């Protein structure tokens, strides 16, 4: 947790505009209870308080925190790359975009860029890297290791009086409560190492320097008192104190504590200083204080949060008011305030509507209850006003225990409530106005809430855990009563017993006596029992270890049970317990971030739209859901937003059906047999498009709003397949209806068609690398003895292949696949090694795969038979570009284009006789050459003939091959090219072709292939990985073609174009345990929508979910639709003499190299010697336009600096002279 700067992940969210409109039509945000995680609070010199919430909202208080108001004027949409937000003590808001800071003096309504600072090396100016604002409005910051201050809000910067430059690449700046500024090293300290600190007592105008020896190895920040004394609060380590100014750290005495005799510090930097000079520091479940500047510490008697969970609570250091009032964030419960020097704390989050909701209970459609971290809340007007009924000692959490998530609350309408809270069991007969603690005597659940409460409506019977009370909680019996009790429509009571397995228990006398059936075979745990209106019973059950989960269903009162698959099962317990049945008998299921609906008793499931993406948030994860009496679905997210469906969950019209092969190919009889899987079904309702794909059994299902729709089946290949009645009209005019539309297709060509997709996630020089292939039979017949010919780049050598293969010479290998049935797919990989001695960093290597059989077995009347092929041949000092007609007929007049690098050098038209070869000769001078030709109209596969070559006559230019398309859309042929590298970002996204120029220009109609790479950089194995990609509205979801991947996966298409790729049971180890095995990737191809206007920009990014963690958001790719330009290039992404505005000085260099970019911030620099060996790699943590690179002990000679500027790559040559 970084308490100084509030980092917001904007890139992912700004890419979601296409899906947001759809989801806004399905979900609406509704007011929830008060509370929520606080990231930072600032008390300004004007007396205003600002609090920044974890989910991104900012609130203001003008009455010392008694009431809060959302800052609605905050406008962050101007920062499409917005990096961080900071509110200073004078009340100014500062936001950083890339390396430029902006300020706002009107609470974010308008922004003004700050000026740059004058530095002492070329180009003699730089942007401030980090800054703080004092109560008087003076800014303190640093750039290029120099200290600066500003007295005019950052318009101009004055160099401070400092003894030395800052020796750290990523230092931190802290502004203490008394205005003292301290610059510290990054948050990592190695034991017995010496670290330099700087301190200023005059708002950054002058600085003193001192050094301190680290007593232990820690990866946390230090805390400081106003005198400059430094403290280490770290886990169970004793408190360590340094008097500052170079004094060593020494342990200081601390009172022993009840329960936890040794202090434990969950947060190292929430030290607070009161106006009296007293220091406060939470520890374990107590509060410590010091009145002697930290020389000794004592337990604060009377502290009323004793027993609270300080693992989630921390003081807010910048929140102390002049009269000594101080604020604490009590986990997700929200803000608490103390008026008596930290002894007693009271809830102080009024009107901060950011609380999580774990559970809801409905009395009526407008009167309902919510369990939040801060207690039980009630509203009587649909959430417009909430009031709190209980005040738990400890923050309530989404409880988990015994294999499941626990319920807190049961409501017996209209007035009886049973609520488990901390070590209390609260019972109310007044709708929550008053409560009585009816905890069973002798039990002690202080650290695990009572769970699964139940009230029998017709009696005084209460159930909790395995306890039962027959007198409203006065006395209790413990005799193993069942869990998950419910009353069926017939009046029978049912529950589940857990002993040697899972068994249904029943009672015909309202719970007085229970009868248990035999255990249900094959499971040892289950979630809550549910009953549909027709009496059908359901629960989610399976095995704990290894994890499995299925839907269990009984339609005979529990006498027999059937087991059915459920969608997208995570290895988690949420799927067991987040399960409901609607009043219409429909099933609702949550798994991780998805909610599914089944209309047919679990036979198939529809993925409901995700909730709307909020501008400030990165997570869409639902944490719980509830269904109101009028059948609206309520759900809360992990960031504390409460949503409700705009219509009842079962409203709308449900369409389902199947996609099958017509057996006799006449489209006239209902004899469709074999299922056709992964065919896309599209619903077009007045321009609003919804998609789904058929499953392995050919089934599909979708939920549609009322209206008129054209339902169409998209064929994977029009030459091989034709849909019978490909477009059907569907009128969805009845709520809650469920209709069926079945599709069938006939084979137009009765032969196989093998497709192939090759993907190279990365190529490291001098190392073994994996190359992945996916093949499918898209034809209508089985492919007997199929094979793939793989042509490797000359600089790649085959190390291994798991399938049988034969070398055909010239680095071409034939891989035997065996028989591939119609519709089946498979994958395999090869290991190749990139040559060391004959390659240079950044060189492009290509792999071509051709799958067989690929023979056309039908006649196409619109194709003459001409077939144009392209080839580039390097012959010493000449490079030859060929266009050759290998077909059986002359061609029409066809356009061709020749590129040198990214410049159109020649454009013309030609006709080609049979076997005619057009040759174009150019001097081989090390540039990248490419030739393209139109293909003969009506060609069954190809749309272009393409050939290219890099490095003929040397390597003057690099990086151009992937700016253009590599393939001519032949499904049986695929080419993948990749630049060899030294390192890469483990969780990233790339779109190919990359596009030309800074706008990444691609042609209209150009197919895009996306590569999403991921790596488990956590601390434990990731058992499941899900990649979620919401396509741009400019792409056609019906054309998506999943490709090669590192591991087996399943995929689904839903909504307006959300592609979800699920790697189940991937067991991806963390990168510390196994660097190579911790990586994975997925590729897919997709077409542009037809007739996009020139200038359209296609944005895309993806979210990568590792098990239950918040998603890792990739970078954003973008492409601009444009026609090829015939103007001269102004920029070369990989040229040694590029004209891109990047300056290198001094040249020759000696001890350091200074780089200045006038176009974009520098984020990474590779330095390679003339022989191509990587000599240095520098990642720029805070990208800047001016950086200085130390050259260390590299020997004299010629070097190349490969500089990553924004999204471009520039190569600069320099000489090192020692």
N, C-alpha and C positions, 0 to 999 in steps of 0.2 A: 504494500500500500504506500503510494507516494503522497505525502500529506502537503507538499509544497505546490505542486502543479497538478491541475485537474485535467488529465488526458482523456480526450474523447475520440473514439474511433469513427471518423466520419465517412471514410472512403467507401466502406461497405454499404452504409446506409443510403448514401446519395445514389448508389447504383440500383436501389430497390424501387424507384418511382413507378416502374411498370407494374409491379405486383401490388403496390400500395393501394392503388385505386380499386382494384378488385377486392382486396381484403377490407378496405374501408366500407365497401358495400355490404360486407358480411358481418363485420364486427363494429361495435361502437364502444369507446371507452366510457366507463361510468365511474362516478366518484366512489372511492374506497375509504377505509378508515384512515385516521391520521397516523403518521410515523414514517419509517423508512430509513435506510442507511444514509448517513451523513459522511461526505468525503472531507469537507473543510468548512470551517466557519471563520469569518473575519469580523472583528469589531472595528469600525472605522472611526476616524477622528470626529465625525459629525454625530456619532452615537448610533448610527444605523448598523444593523447586523445583517450580514449576508451569509447564507448557507448554501453550499453546493452539494446537491444530492448525488448519490452514486449513479443513479440512472440518467443524470444530466440536467435536471431541473435546477433552477436557482430561485431561492426565496429570500424575501426581505422582511425585516422586523424593525419597527420604529418604537416598540414599547418593551425593550429589553427581553425579547423572546417570548412574551406572553401570547402574541398572535403573529402569524406569518402570512405573507401575501406573495404569490408567484410573480416573478419579474417577467411580465409578458412582452416587454419591449425588446428583450434580448434577441437580436437578429444575427444568427450564425450562418445563414445561408450564403452569405458573401464569401465564406471560406470553404471552397469546395475541396481544399486539402487541409482543412483546419486541424491544427496540431494540439494546442493546449490553451487553457483559460486560467487566468490568475486575477484575483481581486485584491488590490492593494489596500493598505491601511488608510489611505486618503479617499478610498471609495472608487478609484479609477479601475476600470476593467481593462485587462490586457489579453490579447489573443495572438497566438503565433501561428502563422501560415508559412510552411517551409522554414526558412531562416529569417523571416521578417516579422517583427513585432508590430502590432497595431494597438491603439488605445481607444477607449470610449469613455466619455464623461457624462453620458446620458443613459446609463444602464444598458448599453449594447445596442441602442437604436441606430447609431452611426459610428463609423470607425475611421481612424486616421493613422497612416503608417508613421512609425517612428523613424527618426533620422539615423544615419550610420555614424560610426565612430572612426576617428583617425588613428590608424595603427602605424607601427614603425617599420613595416616591411612592405614591399610592393604587394598590391596596388595602392597601399597607404590608406585604405578605408575598409571597414568591415561592419557587418551587422552584429548587434549585441546578441550574445548567445542566451544568457539568462539574466533575469532582473528581479528586483523587489522594490516596493514603494513604501516609503516611511509615512508616518502619520502627517508630516508636514508636506508631503507630495514630492519629496526628493527621490529620484530613482537611482539605484545602485545596480551596476551590472559589470559584465566583463566580456571581452572579445579578443581572440588571438592571444590569450594569456595576459592581457593588460586589464587594469582596473579603470573603470569610468564611473562618473556620476552625471546626473542631469538635473538642472533646476528649472527646466521649462517643459516638464512632462515628456521628455524624450525627443524634442525637436533637435536639440544639439547636445553633444556629449563632451565632457571635459575629462582629460586624463587625470586620475587621482595620483596622490603622492604615495608610492608603494616601494618597498625595498627590493622587490624581485618580481619576475613574471610568475604566473600560476603554472606549476609544473605538471598539471594533470590534464588529460584529454577531456574528461567529463567531470569537472568539479561541481560542487553544489554550493548554493548560497542560501544562508539562513538569516532571517531577521527576527531577533529575539524580542520578547515582549517589551523590553525597555528601550528598543531601538538600536541596540548593538547588532552589527552585521558581522557574520562569520562565514568565511569560505573554507570549505572542508574538502577532503578527497572524496572520490566516489565511494559508495557504501560497501566497501570491501577492505578489510584490514587484516594483514598477515602478521601473525605473532612474531614479536621481536624485530619488526620492521619500523623504520623511522618515517613519520609522515609530517608534512608541512601544513600548518594552518595559518590563516590570515584573519585579523580582527580589526574592525573600525568602530570608533566611538562617536564619529561625527558625520553620520549618514553617508559614509563611503568616500569622503573627501581625502582621507589619509588612512593608511593601513600599517599595522605592525605584523611581524612574522614571528612564529615560534614553531618548534617541532616537538612531537610527542612520540614515544615508543609504544607500539600496540602491545598490550599484555597478553591478548588472546587473539585467535583468528575468528573473525566474525564477518558476516555479510549484511550488517545493518548499520543505520545511521547512529550517530551519537546524539545525546541530549546535552543542553547547556543551561546553566543558571545565568542570571543577569550579570554576575561578576565574571563570567567566562569560564567558570568551573565546568568541566566536561564529565559526563557520566556514561557508563556502559550498563544498560539494563538488558540482559540477554538470557532468556530462558531461565534455567535454574542456577546460572552463574551468580555468585555474590555480587552485590553492588560494588562497582569499581568507580573511583573518582580521581580526577586529575584537577589540581588547582588552577590549571591553565598556564600559559606562558612557559611551556616546556616541562612542567612538573610531571613526574611519572604517575601512572594510575596505581592506586592502592585500594584494597578492600576497606569498606567502612562498615561500622556495626549497624545491625538492623534487628528489631524485636522479632522474636519467634511468633508464629501465627498459628491460630487454631486450624485444625484439619490439615492444612499444608504448612508444615513446620519450616520448610525451606521456601523462600519466596520464589515465585515463578512469574516472569514478565512476558506476557504474550506480545506486547507492543513495546518496542524499545524507546520510542521517541514521543510519548504523550506526557512528558513532564510539563506541569503547569506551575506558574509562579503567581501567587496572590499578591495584592498591593502591600500586604504586611511583610512580604519577603518570604512567607512560608512556601515551601515546595510541596506539591502533591503528586503522587504517583500511584496508580492502581497496580495491585499485585495479587496474583492468585484470585481469591474471592474477598479481598480486603482492600483498604486504602492506607497507604503510608504517607507520612508527612515528615518534613525536616524544617526546623527553625534555625539551623546553623549552617545554611548554605550547603547542605548535603553531607556534612561531616558525620551525622548520625541520623538514623531513621527509626520511626516509631509507628505502631499501629494506631490508626485514628479510631478512638473509642466512639461508639454511637453511630458508626457508619451503617446506614440502613439498607445498603445493597449487599450486605454480607450473605454469602451463599449464591450471589449472582454469577452468571457465566461471564467472567472477564475475558474469556477467549474471544468474545465478539465485541467487547466494550472498550472504549478508550476515551480519555480526556481530549478536549479540543483546545490545543495550546493557545491559539489566537483568539479565544473567546472570553477572556477574563474582562469583566466590566470594571470601571473605576471603583465601584463600591464593594468589589470582591465577589460578586456573583460569577459563577463559573458553569460551563456547560460540558456535558458528556454525551457521546454517542453510545447508547446502550444497544449495540448490535442493530438488528433490523427493527427493533422496537422504536427507535428514533431518538430524539433529543430529550435529555433530562437536564434539569437545572438545579443548582444548589445555592441557597441564600445564606448558609451558615458554615462557610469555609469547608465545604465538602462533606459534611456529616450526613445530611439528609438530601434526597434527590427526588424531584417531582417531574412528571411528564410535561414536556414543554415543546410539543410538536403540533400545536393546534393549527389546523388548516394546511399542514404539509401532507398532501394526499399521495404519499409514495409508499404506503405500507404493503407488504405482502399479505395475502389472505390464504390461510391454510385450509379453511373449511367454512362452509356456509350452511345455515339452516333457515328455512323459510316458514314463517307463520302465515303470511299472505303474500300476494304479489308485490306489495309495497312495504311490508314489515318483515324484516329479516335480520339475522344475526351473522356475525363474521368473527372467526378466531384469527387474530393477528398476533405478531410477536409481542405487542404491548398489552394483550389481554383480549377479553371478549367485548365486542362492540355490537350496538344495535342501531338500526335506522327504522324510522316509521314513515319515510317519504322517499323511498327508492334510492337511498344513498345520498340525497342532497345534504342531509345533516345526520351525522353520526354522534353517538355519545357512548362513553366507555362504561362498562358494567363492572369489570374486575380490574385489579391492579396487581399482577403477579410479581413476586419478588424477583424471579429470574425471567429473562427473556424467553418467551415461548418459541420453540423451533418446530419445523416439520419433523415430528418425531418418527423415529425408526427403531424397531426392535423386534426380536423374535421372528425376523424374516419379513416384516411388513411395515407399512406406514400406518401410524396409529390415528384413530379418530379421537378428537377431544370432546365432541359435543353431540348430544342427542336432544332433539326437541319433540315433545309430545304436545302438539298444538291443542289449545292456543297458549298455555301459560307455563307448562312444566319444562324445566331445563335441567339436564345433568351434564356437568362439565368437569373434566379432569384438568387440574392446573397445579403445576409444581407438586408439592406434597399434600395438596388438598383435593377433595372430591366435593364439588360445590353443587348444591341442589336448590332449585328455585321453583316456587309455585306461583310466582308473581310476574312471570315474563322477564325476569332478570332484575327487577327493582330491588329485591333482597335475595340473599343467598345464605344457606346454612351449610357448614362443612360436615358432611356425613361420611367421612373417611372411615373405612373399616378399622376397628381397633386392632392394634398389633401389627399393622402393615406400615411400611415405610418406603414410599416411592419418591423420596425427595429428588432423586436425580433421574427418574423416568416417569413421565406423567401416566396417570390412570388412562387406560385406553379402552376403546370399544364400549362406550356407555350405551345403555338401552333402557327405555321406560315402557312398561306394559300399559297401554292406554286404558284398559278397563279395570286396572287394579292399582295397588301401591307397590307393585313389584318393580325393583330396579336391578339391573345387571351391570357389572363392571369387571373387566378381566374375567376371571372365573368365579367371582363372588356373586351372590344373589341376596337381596333384601326383600322381605315381604311386608315391611312396615315403613316404607319411604326413607330407608337409610338409618333407622334407629338401631337395628341389629342386622348382622350379616352372617351368611353361611358360606363356607368354602368347600365345595365338593366337586370341582371339575365340571362346572356347567359349560355348555357349548359357547363358542364364539360366533360372532357375526349373526346374531339372532335377527330374524325377520318374521313378519306375519304375512302369510300368503292371502290371496283374495278369498280363499275358502275359509279363512279363520285359523288354520293350523299354524303352529309355531315351528320354525325350522332353525337349525344352526349347524355348525361344523365342529366336530370333536377332533382333537389332535392327540394321538397316542402313538400306536404303532404305525399310523398312517393318517389318512384323512377319511373321516366317516360322517355321513349325514345323520343328525340327531333330530327327532321330531317330538312334538308335544301336542296332544289334543285337549289339554285342560289348562291352557294359557300359561304353560311353563311350570305347573306344579310337579309334573313328572315327565321324564324324558326317556325316550327309547333310541338307542344308537344302532345303526345298521352296520354291516360289515364294511371294512375299509375299502375305498375305491382303489382298484389295482393301479400300480405304476406311478404313484405320486406320493410325496411326503410333505407337501405344503400347499396352501391354497390362499387365495384372497377372499374378499367379501362375497358372501352368498347373495344373489339377487334373484328376484322373481318377476316375470313378465305378467301383464294382465291376464294372459291366457293360461297361467300356471306354469309355464316353462321355467325351469330353474337353470341358473348359470353361475359359474365362477371361473376364474382364471387359476389354473393349478399346474403343478409340475414338480420338478426336482430342484432343490437348492444347489447342490453340487454334484455333477456339473449343472449349470443353470439351464433350465428349459421351461417353457411356458406354453400352454395351450388353452383353448376355450373348452370347458367341460359343460355339456348341456344334457338336461334330462327333461323329457316330455311326458314322463309317467310318475311324477311326484318323487323322484329320486330313486326309484327301483332299479333303473339302469341309466348309464351315462355314456355319451358319445364324446369323442375327442376331435377337435377341429383346430386347424392352423389359425394363427392370428398374424397380423401384418407387422413387419419391421420390429421384431422382438429384440430388445436390448438385454444384455446380461445384467439386468437391474431388477429391483423389486417394484418399481413404479408400475409396471405392467400388471402386476398382481392386484393392485389396490385402486388404481384410477380407472374404474370401470362402473358404468351405470346402465340402467335400462329405462327407456322413456315410457310415457303413458301409452304409447302406441306399440310398445314391444320392440322398438328399435334399440340397438346396442351402441354404446359410446365407449370408446377405449382410448386411453392416452399412452403413448410410448415416447419418452423423451420429449422432443419438441413437436410432435405430431398428435393430432386428435383424429380418430377414425370413427366412421359411422357405418353400421351394417343394417340393411333393411330386410335381410333374409335370414335372420337367426344365426349370423356369423358365417354364412356360406361365402360371402364376399364383402369387401370393405371399401369405403370411399374416404379418401383423405380430405378432411375439411380444410378450407383455406387457413393459412397461418394468420395470426393476428397482425394488425397493421404495424409496419415498421415505423418506430418513432425516430425522429431526426437525430436524437442524441445517443441512441442505444445500439449495442452490438448484439444483444441476445434476444431471440424470439421464444425462448423456452417457456412453456407452460409448466406451472408447478402443481396445480390442482384444478379440478373443475367441479361444479355443482349444477343441478338442474332445478329450476324454480317450479312452483306449482303450475304456472302457465307455460311450462316447457321451454323457457329460454335457458340457454347454456351460458353459465358464468364461468370465467376462468381468470386466473391471476398469473402473471409472469414472474420470473425470478427477480426482475428489477422492480416489482411492486406496482404494476399497472393492472387494474381490474377491468376486464372486458366482458361484454354481453353480446350475444348474437342479436342482430337487428330483427330477426324473426324467430319464432319458435324453432327449436332444433330439428323437428321433424317436418317443418313446413317446406314448401317447394315440391318439385316433382323429381322422382328418382327413376333414372333410365338405366337399364341393364340389358345385357344380351351376350351373344357369342359371335366369334369370327371363325368360320370353318371353311374347309375346302369342299367345293361342290363335287360330288363323286362322279357324276356322269357328264359334267361340263355343259349342261344345258340351261342352267339357271331357272329351270321351270318347275322343279319338284323339290320338296323339302327333304333332300337326302344328303345334306352336308354332313360330312363325317369327321375327318381329321381336323383337330384344332390348329389354328394358325396363330402363333404366339408373337408378341411384340409388334403387332400391327397397330397403327395409331388411329383412334377414332376422334373425330372433331365435331363439336357442336357449335354452330354459328347462329347466334341469336341477335339479329340486327347489329352485326359488327362486333358483338362481344363473343370472344372465342374461348372455348373450354376444351381441354384435351385430356385424354387418358390413353392407356395402351393395354392391349389384351395380355392376360397372364399366360402361364404355361399350359393351361387348359383351354385357352381361347376365350375366356370370360372377360368382360369389362363391365364397369359400373360408373355412373357419374351422377352428381346432384346438380340440378339446374333450377334456376329461378323460373317463375311462371313466365310464359311467353311462347312465341313461335320460333322453332329451330329447324335448321337444315343439318341433319346428322349425316356425316360422310365418312367413308372408310378410305384411308390413304394406302395405296398399294406401294410396296417397297421398290418395284420395278415395273414400269408400264409395258415393257416388251414381254416380260414373262407372265405377268398377272393382269387380270381384269376383274374388278369388283362387280358382282351382280347388284343392280340398284345401288350404285355407289353413294347416291344422295337420297336420303329419306326425310320427309317432312314430319316433324313431331310437334304436336301442340301440347305444351305443358300448362294446362289451365286449371288444374285441380290440385289444391294443397294436399300433401301427404299421400299423393298417388304414387304408384310404382308401376312403370310400364316396361315393356320389353321390345327391343328392336334387334333382331338377329341379322348378321351379315354373312354372306358367302362369297367366295371368289373362285374363278376358274383359271386354269393354266392356259396361257396363250402359246407358250413354248414348252414343249414337253421334254425338257432336258435340264441338267444341273447348271448352275452358275455359281462358281466359287468367287467369293470376295475375300480381300485381305486388307488388313490394316497393320502397319508397322509403326512402332513408336520407340524412340530413344530418349528417355527422360534426361540423361546427361552423358557426356563423354569426358572423362578425365584422361589427360595425356599420361602415358606410361603406366596405366592401370587397366585392369580388367573392368569391363562395363557390360551391363545387361541390355540386350535388345529384345523387345517384346513383339509378338505377332498374335493377332487374332484373325481367325478365318471363319467364314460362314458359308453355308450353301443357301443362296438366295433363290435358287431355281425351283422347279416343280418336281424334279426327280432326284433320286439318290445319286451322289457323286462317288462312283466306284474308283478306288485306288487313286484318290486325289493327291496332289502334290503342290509344293510351292518352290519356285526357283528364287533364291536369295542372292543378290549381287552386292558384295561388300565393297566399300570404298578401298582404293589401293593401299591406304595407310592403316587399314584395320585388318587384323588377323584373327581368324576364328579359333577360339580356345575350346569350346564345347557346345554341344547341342543334345538335348535329351531324346530327340526323335531320330530315327535312322536317316542318314543323309549320304549323298554321294557328291564328290567334288567333280565339277564339270570343267575346271580350269579357269584361269583369269579371275580368280577369287569369286566364282559363282558356285553355289551349292544347291543341290536338289534335295528337299526335305520331304519324306514320305509321310502322308497323313492317314492313309488307310481310307476306308469308306466313310463318307459323311452324309448322313440322312438329310432329307429335305427339311429346312428350317433349323438344323442344328449348327452349333458354333463350337469352336475350341480355341485353345491358346497354347502357345509354347514360347520358349525364350532361347536365345543364344547368348553366349559370353564371347565378347570380342575385346581385343586389346588394341589400344591406340599407340602407334609407334612413337618412340621418344625422340630418336635422333633426326628423323626426317620431317618432323612437323613443328609448327610454331603455335603459340597460344592464340586462340581465336580463329584458327583455320577451320573451315567447314568440311564435314565428312558426311557422305550420303549413303543410304542403304535402300536398295530397290528390291521389292518383292512382287512376284507374279504368280498368281494362283491358277491352277488348272484342275478340271477342264473349264475353259472359258469360251467354248465354241458357241456361236450363234446358230440356233437350229430352226429359225423361221425366216421367211422372206420379208424384207422391208421395202415396200414400193417407193418410199420417198427418199431412198438412199441409192446413189449411183453405184456405189462400190469402191469409190476412191478412198484412200486412207493415207493421210499425211503423217509422216514421222519426222521428228527433229533430232539432230545430233550435233554435238560440239566436239571437235577433235583438236588436241594440242600437238603441233608438229614443230618442235624446236622454236624457231623465231616467228612462226606463223600460227595463228589460231583460225581454224576453219569451222564455219557454221553451215550446217546442211539442212535442207528441207527436201524430203524424198517421198514420192508417191509409191507406196507398196501395195496399193489396191489393184482392183481388176478393171478399173475404168478411169478415164481422164477426169480431172477435177474441174470444178467451176473456178471463177476468179476469186481468189482468197487473199485476205489482208495478212501481212506479216509485219513484225516489229523486231528490231534488233536494239538491245540495250548494252551500253558500256557502263558498268556500275549501275546507277539508277537513272541514267540519262538516255533518252530515246535518241539513238544515233542515226538509225535508218528506219524508214517506214515506207511500205510499198504494197503492191498487189502482184500476184502471179497466178498463172494456171499451170497445171502439172500433168503431162502425159503419163501413161503407165510406165513405172520404173524410172521416171525422170528425176534427176537430182539437181537441185539448185545449190550452188556453193558460194559462200561469201568469205573472202580472205581478209584478215586484219593482222596488224603487227602484234605479236605477243609481248606485252609490256607489263604484265603482272596485274592487270585489272580483271574484274569479274564480267564475263560476257553471258548474254542470254538471248535466245531467239525464240519467238512465238509465232505460230501461224494459226489462223482459223482452221477448223476442221471442216471437212466436206459436210454440207447441210444434210440432215437426216441420218447422220452417223449414229449407230445404236448406242455407243458409249461415249466416245471422246468428244469434247467441245473445243479442245485446243491441242496442238502439238507443241511440246515444250522441251527445251534442252538448255543447259547452262554449264558453266565451268568457272572455277576460281583457281588462281595460282599459276596460270600459264605464263611463263616468262618471269617468275618471281611472285612475291606477295606484296604488291603495292596497295591493294585494297582488300579489306575483309568485311564480312558481315552483311553482304548484299543478297546472298542467295535466298535467305528466308524472308526477305522483304516481299517476295513475289510468290505466286502459287507454284507448287512443285508438281502438281498432278493435273491431268486432263480429264478427270472424273470417270475414268474407266474403273469399274468396281473390282476387277481382277488384278489391277496393278496399283501399287502404292509406293511412294518414295518419301522417305523422311530424312531430313538433313539437320545436323546439329553442330554448332561450334564447340570445339573442345575448350575446356575451362579448367581453372584451378579450384573454384569453389562455387557454391550457389546458395540462394535462399531456400531453406528446406520446405517452406509452405508458400508456394507461389502459383501464379497462373500466367500462361502465355497463349496468345492467339496467333495462329499461322494462316496465311502469311502475315509477317509482322507489319507490312505496309511500308510505303516509301515516304521519306521526309519526316519532319517533326510532327505532322498530322497523321502519320500512319495511313497513307492513302491506299485504298484498294478499289478495284473496279466494281461497277454495278454487277450484281449477280454472283460475285466471287464467293465460293463456299469457304467457310471458316472452320478450322480445326483448333480445338482448345485442348491444351495440356495442363492438367492440374496436378502438381506434385505436393506430397505431404510427407512429414516426418514426425514421429513421436519424440518430441524433445522434453517430455515430462519425466517423472521419476519412477514410473511403473508401466507395466505392459498395458497397451490399449487393446481391449478385446474386440472392439467394434469401431469401425470408422465409417462415417457417413459424409459424403460430399453433396452439398445442396447448391444448385446453380439455378438462379432465376434468370431466364434468358431475357435479353433486351426485347422490347416490343418490336424492334426492327428485324428480328430473326423469326423464322418460321418453325415453330415447334414440331410441326408435322413432318419435317425433313430430318429430324435428329437421328444420327447414326452412332450409337455407342461403339467405341473402338477398343484398342488394346489397353491392357492394364497390368499392374504389377501383381495383383492377386485376383482370385475369382470374385465376382460381384453380381448383384442383381440391380435392376434399375426400374424406375417408374416415372411416368410423366403425368403431371396433374396441374389443375388450375389453369391459369393463362399461359403456362409455359415454364413450370418449375420441374427441372430434371433432378432426381435424387438417385445417387449411386450408393449402394449399401455394401460394405465389405463386412459380412458377418463372420464371426469367429476368426478374424484376421490375426489375432494374438501378435500385434506389432510391438516388439520390445522397445524399451526406451533407448535413446541414442547413446547414453552412457554405457549401457550393457552391451549393445551390438549396433555400432554405427551403420553398417551396411544394411542389416535386416530391419532397421527402424524406418526405412523409407518406402514410399509407395507412390503410385500415380494412377490417373485415369485419363483417357482421351475420348473425345467425341467430336463429330462433325455436324454442322448445321448450315442450312442455306439462308441467305438473306430473303426477306419478303420481296415479292415482285414489285418492280417499278419504284424502288426507293429514290427519292429526289437526290440529286447531287448535293454534296455537303452534309448529308445525314451522318451522324456520329453514332457508332455502335459501341456502347459501353458494356462491360461485363466483369463480374468478379464472383467469387464463390465463398461459401462458408464450409469449413472442415470441422466436423464434430468428432472428437476422440472420447468415446464412451459417453459420460454424462457431463463433461466439461463444457464451458461456454465455447462457442465456435472460434476457431482461428480464421481470421478474415484474410483472404489473399489480396494481393495488389489488384488494381483495376486495369484491365486492358481496354484499349479503344482503337477503333478504326474509322476512318473517314471515307465515305463513298465518293470517288472522284475518277475522272478519266485520266489516262496517262498523259503526263505533260511532256512537251517537246522542248521545254526550256532547259538551260544548262543547270546542273545541280549546284546548290550553294553549300552543300554539307555532305561529308562522307563519314559514315558511322565507324568505319574501321580503317581509315587511311592514314598512312604515316605522314602525309603532308596535307591533312584535311584543312579546309577553310573554315570549319566550325570555329567560332570565336572562343578559343581556349589559348591562354598564354602561359608559357613556361619560362621561368627565370630562376636563378641565372643559368645561362647556357654558354659555355660549360659550367657545370655545377661542381661543388666540392663536398660540403657537409649536409646540405639540405636542398630541396627542390620546392619552389613556390609555384602553385598552380592557381590561375584565376580564370573563371568561366563567366562570360558576360551573358550567357543564354539560360543556364539552369544550374541548380545547386549540385555540387560534387558529392556523390554518396559512396564511391569506392574507387580505389586506385590500385592497379596491378603494375608492377615494374618488372619487365623481362629483359634479360640480356640479349645480345644480338643472336645468340644461338637458340633462343626461344625458351630458355630456362626461367621459370618464375623465381624472382629474387626477393620480392617483397609484396605483401598484400595488406592494404590498409582499409578498414571499414570506418566510414565517417559516421559516428553516432548521431551528431546533429548536422545534417548536410548543410554545406555552406558554399558560397561562390568563390571564396578565397581560402586556401588551405596550405599548410606547410608540411612537407613530408621529409622526415629524417632519412638520410641515406646510409646510416650505420657504417659498417665496415666493408661495403661492396667495393670490389677493385675497380680501378680506372678502366674505362672502355665506353663503348656505345650501348645505349639502353633505349628501350621503348616504354613509355608510360601509357597504359591503357586506362583511360579515365571514363568512369560511368557518370554522366551528367544527366540528371533527371532520368529520362527514358532513352537516352542516346549513349553511344559509345564512341569515344574519340581516341586515336592513337597519336602520341607525340614522341618524336625522337629527340634525345638529348645526349650530351657527352658528359661523362663523369671524369674529372681530372683531379687526381689527388696530389 
